[in-house]
Amino acid sequence: MDEAEEIKRKKLEELQRKQQQTEEDQSNQQAQDLQKLAVLRALLTSDAKERLTRVKMGHPDLGVQVENLLIQLAQQGRIKQKIDENTLLTLLRQVQGQKKDFKIHRI
């Protein structure tokens, strides 16, 4: 019975370590998200924030890409003033690239 108890104890310790690691990872992710939001709040006007939120709802990958680009530009010191909605739209178009538009004409 000693071996079985030892195995149970080791399994329990391993599960506790994994749970603690998961909690730490979640905490770190939340801290990064809060920092990201604070930087974006400082960089964007209210209209631009709303636009970016709508983009993230419709196209999450594109929204994250633009957020990361904005943060990167801010860290490099290339953003001198708040980004308004028109500037954000230009940036969105650049990130999105040359997307082909399809027009369907019904006869």
C-alpha positions in Angstrom: 0.0 0.0 0.0 3.0 2.3 0.5 3.7 2.3 -3.2 0.1 3.1 -4.1 0.1 6.0 -1.6 3.4 7.3 -2.9 2.1 7.2 -6.5 -1.1 9.0 -5.5 0.9 11.7 -3.6 3.2 12.3 -6.6 0.2 12.5 -9.0 -1.4 15.0 -6.6 1.7 17.1 -6.4 2.1 17.1 -10.2 -1.6 18.1 -10.7 -1.1 20.9 -8.2 2.0 22.2 -10.0 0.2 22.1 -13.3 -2.8 24.0 -11.9 -0.4 26.6 -10.3 1.4 27.0 -13.6 -1.9 27.5 -15.5 -3.0 30.1 -13.0 0.3 32.0 -13.4 -0.1 31.8 -17.1 -3.6 33.2 -17.0 -2.5 36.0 -14.6 0.4 36.9 -16.9 -2.0 37.0 -19.9 -4.4 39.2 -18.1 -1.6 41.6 -17.1 -0.5 41.8 -20.7 -4.0 42.4 -22.0 -4.4 45.2 -19.5 -1.2 46.8 -20.6 -2.2 46.5 -24.2 -5.5 48.1 -23.5 -3.9 51.0 -21.6 -1.5 51.7 -24.5 -4.3 51.5 -27.1 -6.4 53.8 -25.0 -3.6 56.4 -25.0 -3.0 56.0 -28.7 -6.6 56.0 -30.2 -9.4 58.6 -30.2 -12.8 57.3 -29.0 -14.0 56.9 -32.6 -10.9 54.9 -33.6 -11.3 52.7 -30.5 -14.9 52.0 -31.5 -13.9 51.2 -35.1 -11.2 48.8 -33.9 -13.6 47.1 -31.6 -16.0 46.5 -34.5 -13.2 45.2 -36.6 -12.1 42.8 -33.9 -15.7 41.5 -33.6 -15.9 40.8 -37.4 -12.3 39.9 -38.1 -10.5 39.0 -34.9 -7.2 38.2 -36.6 -7.1 41.5 -38.4 -8.0 43.4 -35.2 -5.2 41.7 -33.3 -2.8 42.4 -36.2 -3.6 46.1 -36.2 -3.4 46.3 -32.4 0.1 44.7 -32.4 1.2 47.0 -35.2 -0.1 50.1 -33.3 1.8 49.0 -30.2 4.9 48.3 -32.2 4.8 51.8 -33.8 4.3 53.4 -30.5 7.3 51.6 -29.0 9.4 52.7 -31.9 8.3 56.3 -31.3 6.7 56.6 -34.7 3.3 57.8 -33.4 3.4 61.4 -32.5 -0.3 62.1 -31.9 -3.5 60.2 -31.2 -4.7 58.1 -34.1 -8.2 59.1 -35.4 -10.7 57.0 -37.3 -9.5 58.0 -40.7 -5.9 57.2 -39.9 -7.0 53.9 -38.5 -8.9 53.1 -41.6 -5.8 53.8 -43.7 -3.8 51.5 -41.5 -6.5 48.8 -41.7 -6.4 48.9 -45.5 -2.6 48.6 -45.5 -2.6 45.7 -43.1 -5.4 44.0 -45.0 -3.4 44.3 -48.2 -4.7 44.0 -51.7 -7.9 42.1 -51.0 -9.8 41.3 -54.1 -13.4 42.7 -54.1 -15.9 40.5 -55.7 -19.1 42.0 -57.0 -22.0 39.8 -57.8 -24.3 41.1 -60.5 -27.7 39.4 -60.7 -29.4 39.4 -64.0 
